[in-house]
Amino acid sequence: MRMRRGIAITLTLVVVLLLAVAIPYGVRELRIDGCLDASGAWDEHTARCVFAKP
């Protein structure tokens, strides 16, 4: 029984750590995709969407 509890705790920690890395990356990628879909240009230095002025 103790072995199963240890495995469950370890797997939970691994999943939490993976989500802690994946969620910020995914949010950033969605922001970039939204910018490009709106015909903007993504500025890596400022992490902002830039639109050309008419």
Predicted model as a PDB file, atoms N, CA, C, CB and O in Angstrom, pLDDT in the B-factor column:
MODEL        1                                                                  
ATOM      1  N   MET A   1       0.820  -1.190   0.000  1.00 62.00           N  
ATOM      2  CA  MET A   1       0.000   0.000   0.000  1.00 62.00           C  
ATOM      3  C   MET A   1       0.869   1.262   0.000  1.00 62.00           C  
ATOM      4  CB  MET A   1      -0.936  -0.006   1.206  1.00 62.00           C  
ATOM      5  O   MET A   1       0.542   2.249  -0.659  1.00 62.00           O  
ATOM      6  N   ARG A   2       1.971   1.220   0.740  1.00 71.00           N  
ATOM      7  CA  ARG A   2       2.850   2.386   0.797  1.00 71.00           C  
ATOM      8  C   ARG A   2       3.485   2.662  -0.554  1.00 71.00           C  
ATOM      9  CB  ARG A   2       3.933   2.187   1.850  1.00 71.00           C  
ATOM     10  O   ARG A   2       3.682   3.817  -0.932  1.00 71.00           O  
ATOM     11  N   MET A   3       3.804   1.603  -1.277  1.00 78.00           N  
ATOM     12  CA  MET A   3       4.434   1.748  -2.587  1.00 78.00           C  
ATOM     13  C   MET A   3       3.492   2.462  -3.542  1.00 78.00           C  
ATOM     14  CB  MET A   3       4.837   0.376  -3.157  1.00 78.00           C  
ATOM     15  O   MET A   3       3.921   3.336  -4.296  1.00 78.00           O  
ATOM     16  N   ARG A   4       2.217   2.102  -3.519  1.00 89.00           N  
ATOM     17  CA  ARG A   4       1.234   2.739  -4.398  1.00 89.00           C  
ATOM     18  C   ARG A   4       1.070   4.211  -4.056  1.00 89.00           C  
ATOM     19  CB  ARG A   4      -0.117   2.025  -4.299  1.00 89.00           C  
ATOM     20  O   ARG A   4       0.932   5.048  -4.948  1.00 89.00           O  
ATOM     21  N   ARG A   5       1.085   4.527  -2.775  1.00 89.00           N  
ATOM     22  CA  ARG A   5       0.953   5.921  -2.360  1.00 89.00           C  
ATOM     23  C   ARG A   5       2.156   6.724  -2.837  1.00 89.00           C  
ATOM     24  CB  ARG A   5       0.809   6.024  -0.829  1.00 89.00           C  
ATOM     25  O   ARG A   5       1.998   7.855  -3.297  1.00 89.00           O  
ATOM     26  N   GLY A   6       3.341   6.165  -2.735  1.00 89.00           N  
ATOM     27  CA  GLY A   6       4.562   6.844  -3.191  1.00 89.00           C  
ATOM     28  C   GLY A   6       4.544   7.079  -4.697  1.00 89.00           C  
ATOM     29  O   GLY A   6       4.944   8.143  -5.172  1.00 89.00           O  
ATOM     30  N   ILE A   7       4.081   6.088  -5.438  1.00 93.00           N  
ATOM     31  CA  ILE A   7       3.995   6.226  -6.889  1.00 93.00           C  
ATOM     32  C   ILE A   7       2.968   7.300  -7.242  1.00 93.00           C  
ATOM     33  CB  ILE A   7       3.623   4.874  -7.552  1.00 93.00           C  
ATOM     34  O   ILE A   7       3.206   8.116  -8.132  1.00 93.00           O  
ATOM     35  N   ALA A   8       1.836   7.303  -6.555  1.00 93.00           N  
ATOM     36  CA  ALA A   8       0.788   8.292  -6.820  1.00 93.00           C  
ATOM     37  C   ALA A   8       1.297   9.701  -6.533  1.00 93.00           C  
ATOM     38  CB  ALA A   8      -0.465   7.996  -5.972  1.00 93.00           C  
ATOM     39  O   ALA A   8       1.029  10.622  -7.304  1.00 93.00           O  
ATOM     40  N   ILE A   9       2.015   9.876  -5.452  1.00 94.00           N  
ATOM     41  CA  ILE A   9       2.561  11.190  -5.112  1.00 94.00           C  
ATOM     42  C   ILE A   9       3.590  11.624  -6.151  1.00 94.00           C  
ATOM     43  CB  ILE A   9       3.197  11.168  -3.708  1.00 94.00           C  
ATOM     44  O   ILE A   9       3.597  12.781  -6.571  1.00 94.00           O  
ATOM     45  N   THR A  10       4.444  10.720  -6.560  1.00 95.00           N  
ATOM     46  CA  THR A  10       5.459  11.028  -7.568  1.00 95.00           C  
ATOM     47  C   THR A  10       4.820  11.409  -8.894  1.00 95.00           C  
ATOM     48  CB  THR A  10       6.395   9.838  -7.763  1.00 95.00           C  
ATOM     49  O   THR A  10       5.216  12.399  -9.509  1.00 95.00           O  
ATOM     50  N   LEU A  11       3.846  10.645  -9.338  1.00 96.00           N  
ATOM     51  CA  LEU A  11       3.163  10.957 -10.593  1.00 96.00           C  
ATOM     52  C   LEU A  11       2.431  12.291 -10.517  1.00 96.00           C  
ATOM     53  CB  LEU A  11       2.180   9.847 -10.949  1.00 96.00           C  
ATOM     54  O   LEU A  11       2.414  13.047 -11.489  1.00 96.00           O  
ATOM     55  N   THR A  12       1.834  12.580  -9.385  1.00 96.00           N  
ATOM     56  CA  THR A  12       1.155  13.864  -9.201  1.00 96.00           C  
ATOM     57  C   THR A  12       2.143  15.015  -9.294  1.00 96.00           C  
ATOM     58  CB  THR A  12       0.429  13.902  -7.852  1.00 96.00           C  
ATOM     59  O   THR A  12       1.852  16.023  -9.938  1.00 96.00           O  
ATOM     60  N   LEU A  13       3.284  14.888  -8.675  1.00 97.00           N  
ATOM     61  CA  LEU A  13       4.309  15.928  -8.733  1.00 97.00           C  
ATOM     62  C   LEU A  13       4.826  16.126 -10.160  1.00 97.00           C  
ATOM     63  CB  LEU A  13       5.471  15.577  -7.799  1.00 97.00           C  
ATOM     64  O   LEU A  13       5.051  17.257 -10.591  1.00 97.00           O  
ATOM     65  N   VAL A  14       5.011  15.041 -10.877  1.00 97.00           N  
ATOM     66  CA  VAL A  14       5.481  15.132 -12.265  1.00 97.00           C  
ATOM     67  C   VAL A  14       4.453  15.859 -13.120  1.00 97.00           C  
ATOM     68  CB  VAL A  14       5.761  13.726 -12.845  1.00 97.00           C  
ATOM     69  O   VAL A  14       4.809  16.727 -13.918  1.00 97.00           O  
ATOM     70  N   VAL A  15       3.192  15.514 -12.960  1.00 97.00           N  
ATOM     71  CA  VAL A  15       2.139  16.163 -13.738  1.00 97.00           C  
ATOM     72  C   VAL A  15       2.057  17.653 -13.400  1.00 97.00           C  
ATOM     73  CB  VAL A  15       0.782  15.481 -13.480  1.00 97.00           C  
ATOM     74  O   VAL A  15       1.929  18.482 -14.301  1.00 97.00           O  
ATOM     75  N   VAL A  16       2.128  17.993 -12.144  1.00 97.00           N  
ATOM     76  CA  VAL A  16       2.075  19.400 -11.732  1.00 97.00           C  
ATOM     77  C   VAL A  16       3.258  20.170 -12.306  1.00 97.00           C  
ATOM     78  CB  VAL A  16       2.061  19.517 -10.193  1.00 97.00           C  
ATOM     79  O   VAL A  16       3.080  21.290 -12.785  1.00 97.00           O  
ATOM     80  N   LEU A  17       4.437  19.611 -12.273  1.00 97.00           N  
ATOM     81  CA  LEU A  17       5.611  20.284 -12.821  1.00 97.00           C  
ATOM     82  C   LEU A  17       5.507  20.454 -14.330  1.00 97.00           C  
ATOM     83  CB  LEU A  17       6.873  19.508 -12.473  1.00 97.00           C  
ATOM     84  O   LEU A  17       5.870  21.502 -14.864  1.00 97.00           O  
ATOM     85  N   LEU A  18       5.015  19.436 -15.017  1.00 97.00           N  
ATOM     86  CA  LEU A  18       4.828  19.552 -16.466  1.00 97.00           C  
ATOM     87  C   LEU A  18       3.815  20.632 -16.811  1.00 97.00           C  
ATOM     88  CB  LEU A  18       4.381  18.215 -17.055  1.00 97.00           C  
ATOM     89  O   LEU A  18       4.021  21.398 -17.752  1.00 97.00           O  
ATOM     90  N   LEU A  19       2.731  20.700 -16.065  1.00 97.00           N  
ATOM     91  CA  LEU A  19       1.735  21.739 -16.304  1.00 97.00           C  
ATOM     92  C   LEU A  19       2.293  23.128 -15.997  1.00 97.00           C  
ATOM     93  CB  LEU A  19       0.488  21.477 -15.460  1.00 97.00           C  
ATOM     94  O   LEU A  19       1.961  24.096 -16.681  1.00 97.00           O  
ATOM     95  N   ALA A  20       3.138  23.226 -14.972  1.00 97.00           N  
ATOM     96  CA  ALA A  20       3.729  24.514 -14.624  1.00 97.00           C  
ATOM     97  C   ALA A  20       4.616  25.035 -15.748  1.00 97.00           C  
ATOM     98  CB  ALA A  20       4.535  24.396 -13.334  1.00 97.00           C  
ATOM     99  O   ALA A  20       4.773  26.247 -15.899  1.00 97.00           O  
ATOM    100  N   VAL A  21       5.190  24.148 -16.527  1.00 95.00           N  
ATOM    101  CA  VAL A  21       6.026  24.547 -17.663  1.00 95.00           C  
ATOM    102  C   VAL A  21       5.176  24.736 -18.910  1.00 95.00           C  
ATOM    103  CB  VAL A  21       7.126  23.501 -17.924  1.00 95.00           C  
ATOM    104  O   VAL A  21       5.394  25.687 -19.661  1.00 95.00           O  
ATOM    105  N   ALA A  22       4.224  23.864 -19.145  1.00 97.00           N  
ATOM    106  CA  ALA A  22       3.463  23.871 -20.392  1.00 97.00           C  
ATOM    107  C   ALA A  22       2.448  25.010 -20.474  1.00 97.00           C  
ATOM    108  CB  ALA A  22       2.753  22.559 -20.556  1.00 97.00           C  
ATOM    109  O   ALA A  22       2.250  25.567 -21.554  1.00 97.00           O  
ATOM    110  N   ILE A  23       1.814  25.363 -19.389  1.00 96.00           N  
ATOM    111  CA  ILE A  23       0.768  26.386 -19.440  1.00 96.00           C  
ATOM    112  C   ILE A  23       1.319  27.754 -19.845  1.00 96.00           C  
ATOM    113  CB  ILE A  23       0.076  26.491 -18.089  1.00 96.00           C  
ATOM    114  O   ILE A  23       0.755  28.372 -20.747  1.00 96.00           O  
ATOM    115  N   PRO A  24       2.388  28.259 -19.229  1.00 95.00           N  
ATOM    116  CA  PRO A  24       2.910  29.554 -19.685  1.00 95.00           C  
ATOM    117  C   PRO A  24       3.372  29.526 -21.141  1.00 95.00           C  
ATOM    118  CB  PRO A  24       4.062  29.985 -18.801  1.00 95.00           C  
ATOM    119  O   PRO A  24       3.186  30.504 -21.865  1.00 95.00           O  
ATOM    120  N   TYR A  25       3.963  28.433 -21.571  1.00 94.00           N  
ATOM    121  CA  TYR A  25       4.394  28.305 -22.960  1.00 94.00           C  
ATOM    122  C   TYR A  25       3.178  28.334 -23.888  1.00 94.00           C  
ATOM    123  CB  TYR A  25       5.204  26.998 -23.164  1.00 94.00           C  
ATOM    124  O   TYR A  25       3.199  29.011 -24.916  1.00 94.00           O  
ATOM    125  N   GLY A  26       2.145  27.620 -23.538  1.00 95.00           N  
ATOM    126  CA  GLY A  26       0.938  27.585 -24.355  1.00 95.00           C  
ATOM    127  C   GLY A  26       0.257  28.943 -24.434  1.00 95.00           C  
ATOM    128  O   GLY A  26      -0.210  29.340 -25.502  1.00 95.00           O  
ATOM    129  N   VAL A  27       0.196  29.652 -23.328  1.00 95.00           N  
ATOM    130  CA  VAL A  27      -0.409  30.986 -23.317  1.00 95.00           C  
ATOM    131  C   VAL A  27       0.373  31.922 -24.227  1.00 95.00           C  
ATOM    132  CB  VAL A  27      -0.462  31.554 -21.881  1.00 95.00           C  
ATOM    133  O   VAL A  27      -0.217  32.698 -24.979  1.00 95.00           O  
ATOM    134  N   ARG A  28       1.684  31.852 -24.161  1.00 95.00           N  
ATOM    135  CA  ARG A  28       2.524  32.698 -25.021  1.00 95.00           C  
ATOM    136  C   ARG A  28       2.290  32.379 -26.492  1.00 95.00           C  
ATOM    137  CB  ARG A  28       4.013  32.513 -24.674  1.00 95.00           C  
ATOM    138  O   ARG A  28       2.156  33.285 -27.314  1.00 95.00           O  
ATOM    139  N   GLU A  29       2.241  31.107 -26.818  1.00 96.00           N  
ATOM    140  CA  GLU A  29       2.020  30.710 -28.213  1.00 96.00           C  
ATOM    141  C   GLU A  29       0.651  31.162 -28.710  1.00 96.00           C  
ATOM    142  CB  GLU A  29       2.152  29.191 -28.363  1.00 96.00           C  
ATOM    143  O   GLU A  29       0.519  31.566 -29.865  1.00 96.00           O  
ATOM    144  N   LEU A  30      -0.363  31.100 -27.860  1.00 96.00           N  
ATOM    145  CA  LEU A  30      -1.688  31.565 -28.253  1.00 96.00           C  
ATOM    146  C   LEU A  30      -1.715  33.077 -28.471  1.00 96.00           C  
ATOM    147  CB  LEU A  30      -2.714  31.174 -27.198  1.00 96.00           C  
ATOM    148  O   LEU A  30      -2.405  33.560 -29.368  1.00 96.00           O  
ATOM    149  N   ARG A  31      -0.969  33.827 -27.657  1.00 96.00           N  
ATOM    150  CA  ARG A  31      -0.885  35.282 -27.855  1.00 96.00           C  
ATOM    151  C   ARG A  31      -0.212  35.605 -29.186  1.00 96.00           C  
ATOM    152  CB  ARG A  31      -0.111  35.946 -26.693  1.00 96.00           C  
ATOM    153  O   ARG A  31      -0.667  36.485 -29.917  1.00 96.00           O  
ATOM    154  N   ILE A  32       0.860  34.902 -29.496  1.00 97.00           N  
ATOM    155  CA  ILE A  32       1.560  35.128 -30.766  1.00 97.00           C  
ATOM    156  C   ILE A  32       0.645  34.767 -31.930  1.00 97.00           C  
ATOM    157  CB  ILE A  32       2.873  34.299 -30.831  1.00 97.00           C  
ATOM    158  O   ILE A  32       0.563  35.509 -32.909  1.00 97.00           O  
ATOM    159  N   ASP A  33      -0.039  33.640 -31.832  1.00 97.00           N  
ATOM    160  CA  ASP A  33      -0.939  33.207 -32.900  1.00 97.00           C  
ATOM    161  C   ASP A  33      -2.059  34.208 -33.113  1.00 97.00           C  
ATOM    162  CB  ASP A  33      -1.521  31.834 -32.585  1.00 97.00           C  
ATOM    163  O   ASP A  33      -2.404  34.516 -34.254  1.00 97.00           O  
ATOM    164  N   GLY A  34      -2.632  34.719 -32.035  1.00 96.00           N  
ATOM    165  CA  GLY A  34      -3.687  35.723 -32.142  1.00 96.00           C  
ATOM    166  C   GLY A  34      -3.199  36.998 -32.792  1.00 96.00           C  
ATOM    167  O   GLY A  34      -3.922  37.622 -33.569  1.00 96.00           O  
ATOM    168  N   CYS A  35      -1.979  37.385 -32.480  1.00 96.00           N  
ATOM    169  CA  CYS A  35      -1.383  38.574 -33.085  1.00 96.00           C  
ATOM    170  C   CYS A  35      -1.220  38.381 -34.582  1.00 96.00           C  
ATOM    171  CB  CYS A  35      -0.028  38.890 -32.439  1.00 96.00           C  
ATOM    172  O   CYS A  35      -1.599  39.251 -35.366  1.00 96.00           O  
ATOM    173  N   LEU A  36      -0.670  37.269 -34.976  1.00 96.00           N  
ATOM    174  CA  LEU A  36      -0.442  37.012 -36.393  1.00 96.00           C  
ATOM    175  C   LEU A  36      -1.761  36.855 -37.145  1.00 96.00           C  
ATOM    176  CB  LEU A  36       0.418  35.763 -36.573  1.00 96.00           C  
ATOM    177  O   LEU A  36      -1.866  37.268 -38.300  1.00 96.00           O  
ATOM    178  N   ASP A  37      -2.760  36.265 -36.508  1.00 96.00           N  
ATOM    179  CA  ASP A  37      -4.079  36.135 -37.131  1.00 96.00           C  
ATOM    180  C   ASP A  37      -4.733  37.497 -37.361  1.00 96.00           C  
ATOM    181  CB  ASP A  37      -4.987  35.263 -36.264  1.00 96.00           C  
ATOM    182  O   ASP A  37      -5.533  37.662 -38.282  1.00 96.00           O  
ATOM    183  N   ALA A  38      -4.388  38.467 -36.519  1.00 95.00           N  
ATOM    184  CA  ALA A  38      -4.945  39.821 -36.646  1.00 95.00           C  
ATOM    185  C   ALA A  38      -4.080  40.689 -37.567  1.00 95.00           C  
ATOM    186  CB  ALA A  38      -5.065  40.482 -35.256  1.00 95.00           C  
ATOM    187  O   ALA A  38      -4.219  41.912 -37.578  1.00 95.00           O  
ATOM    188  N   SER A  39      -3.204  40.066 -38.326  1.00 93.00           N  
ATOM    189  CA  SER A  39      -2.312  40.750 -39.284  1.00 93.00           C  
ATOM    190  C   SER A  39      -1.292  41.655 -38.595  1.00 93.00           C  
ATOM    191  CB  SER A  39      -3.136  41.576 -40.264  1.00 93.00           C  
ATOM    192  O   SER A  39      -0.873  42.670 -39.151  1.00 93.00           O  
ATOM    193  N   GLY A  40      -0.905  41.282 -37.403  1.00 95.00           N  
ATOM    194  CA  GLY A  40       0.130  42.024 -36.694  1.00 95.00           C  
ATOM    195  C   GLY A  40       1.464  41.317 -36.820  1.00 95.00           C  
ATOM    196  O   GLY A  40       1.573  40.256 -37.434  1.00 95.00           O  
ATOM    197  N   ALA A  41       2.467  41.925 -36.231  1.00 96.00           N  
ATOM    198  CA  ALA A  41       3.807  41.332 -36.180  1.00 96.00           C  
ATOM    199  C   ALA A  41       4.202  41.204 -34.711  1.00 96.00           C  
ATOM    200  CB  ALA A  41       4.858  42.199 -36.982  1.00 96.00           C  
ATOM    201  O   ALA A  41       4.054  42.153 -33.941  1.00 96.00           O  
ATOM    202  N   TRP A  42       4.692  40.058 -34.333  1.00 96.00           N  
ATOM    203  CA  TRP A  42       5.063  39.822 -32.943  1.00 96.00           C  
ATOM    204  C   TRP A  42       6.480  40.330 -32.700  1.00 96.00           C  
ATOM    205  CB  TRP A  42       4.952  38.319 -32.589  1.00 96.00           C  
ATOM    206  O   TRP A  42       7.417  39.925 -33.389  1.00 96.00           O  
ATOM    207  N   ASP A  43       6.634  41.219 -31.717  1.00 96.00           N  
ATOM    208  CA  ASP A  43       7.941  41.761 -31.348  1.00 96.00           C  
ATOM    209  C   ASP A  43       8.488  40.943 -30.182  1.00 96.00           C  
ATOM    210  CB  ASP A  43       7.844  43.283 -30.972  1.00 96.00           C  
ATOM    211  O   ASP A  43       7.964  41.007 -29.070  1.00 96.00           O  
ATOM    212  N   GLU A  44       9.537  40.178 -30.441  1.00 94.00           N  
ATOM    213  CA  GLU A  44      10.113  39.301 -29.415  1.00 94.00           C  
ATOM    214  C   GLU A  44      10.709  40.076 -28.244  1.00 94.00           C  
ATOM    215  CB  GLU A  44      11.179  38.421 -30.030  1.00 94.00           C  
ATOM    216  O   GLU A  44      10.672  39.597 -27.110  1.00 94.00           O  
ATOM    217  N   HIS A  45      11.255  41.255 -28.495  1.00 96.00           N  
ATOM    218  CA  HIS A  45      11.917  42.022 -27.438  1.00 96.00           C  
ATOM    219  C   HIS A  45      10.935  42.573 -26.416  1.00 96.00           C  
ATOM    220  CB  HIS A  45      12.707  43.159 -28.042  1.00 96.00           C  
ATOM    221  O   HIS A  45      11.225  42.599 -25.220  1.00 96.00           O  
ATOM    222  N   THR A  46       9.774  43.012 -26.886  1.00 95.00           N  
ATOM    223  CA  THR A  46       8.787  43.574 -25.968  1.00 95.00           C  
ATOM    224  C   THR A  46       7.661  42.609 -25.655  1.00 95.00           C  
ATOM    225  CB  THR A  46       8.215  44.838 -26.540  1.00 95.00           C  
ATOM    226  O   THR A  46       6.842  42.878 -24.776  1.00 95.00           O  
ATOM    227  N   ALA A  47       7.607  41.495 -26.354  1.00 93.00           N  
ATOM    228  CA  ALA A  47       6.544  40.488 -26.208  1.00 93.00           C  
ATOM    229  C   ALA A  47       5.179  41.128 -26.433  1.00 93.00           C  
ATOM    230  CB  ALA A  47       6.600  39.827 -24.806  1.00 93.00           C  
ATOM    231  O   ALA A  47       4.235  40.893 -25.679  1.00 93.00           O  
ATOM    232  N   ARG A  48       5.094  41.929 -27.469  1.00 95.00           N  
ATOM    233  CA  ARG A  48       3.847  42.607 -27.821  1.00 95.00           C  
ATOM    234  C   ARG A  48       3.564  42.496 -29.304  1.00 95.00           C  
ATOM    235  CB  ARG A  48       3.902  44.072 -27.412  1.00 95.00           C  
ATOM    236  O   ARG A  48       4.453  42.250 -30.119  1.00 95.00           O  
ATOM    237  N   CYS A  49       2.298  42.685 -29.626  1.00 96.00           N  
ATOM    238  CA  CYS A  49       1.872  42.680 -31.015  1.00 96.00           C  
ATOM    239  C   CYS A  49       2.032  44.089 -31.567  1.00 96.00           C  
ATOM    240  CB  CYS A  49       0.402  42.180 -31.156  1.00 96.00           C  
ATOM    241  O   CYS A  49       1.638  45.064 -30.927  1.00 96.00           O  
ATOM    242  N   VAL A  50       2.605  44.188 -32.744  1.00 96.00           N  
ATOM    243  CA  VAL A  50       2.838  45.476 -33.395  1.00 96.00           C  
ATOM    244  C   VAL A  50       2.050  45.499 -34.694  1.00 96.00           C  
ATOM    245  CB  VAL A  50       4.364  45.721 -33.657  1.00 96.00           C  
ATOM    246  O   VAL A  50       2.123  44.575 -35.504  1.00 96.00           O  
ATOM    247  N   PHE A  51       1.296  46.577 -34.874  1.00 93.00           N  
ATOM    248  CA  PHE A  51       0.530  46.748 -36.096  1.00 93.00           C  
ATOM    249  C   PHE A  51       1.132  47.878 -36.916  1.00 93.00           C  
ATOM    250  CB  PHE A  51      -0.954  47.030 -35.782  1.00 93.00           C  
ATOM    251  O   PHE A  51       1.585  48.880 -36.364  1.00 93.00           O  
ATOM    252  N   ALA A  52       1.135  47.715 -38.241  1.00 84.00           N  
ATOM    253  CA  ALA A  52       1.651  48.761 -39.122  1.00 84.00           C  
ATOM    254  C   ALA A  52       0.685  49.929 -39.128  1.00 84.00           C  
ATOM    255  CB  ALA A  52       1.871  48.226 -40.559  1.00 84.00           C  
ATOM    256  O   ALA A  52      -0.531  49.742 -39.155  1.00 84.00           O  
ATOM    257  N   LYS A  53       1.228  51.123 -39.105  1.00 78.00           N  
ATOM    258  CA  LYS A  53       0.382  52.322 -39.137  1.00 78.00           C  
ATOM    259  C   LYS A  53       0.065  52.679 -40.577  1.00 78.00           C  
ATOM    260  CB  LYS A  53       1.072  53.516 -38.421  1.00 78.00           C  
ATOM    261  O   LYS A  53       0.954  52.702 -41.429  1.00 78.00           O  
ATOM    262  N   PRO A  54      -1.207  52.958 -40.850  1.00 69.00           N  
ATOM    263  CA  PRO A  54      -1.592  53.268 -42.248  1.00 69.00           C  
ATOM    264  C   PRO A  54      -1.057  54.610 -42.713  1.00 69.00           C  
ATOM    265  CB  PRO A  54      -3.109  53.258 -42.393  1.00 69.00           C  
ATOM    266  O   PRO A  54      -1.294  55.007 -43.854  1.00 69.00           O  
TER     267      PRO A  54                                                      
ENDMDL                                                                          
END                                                                             
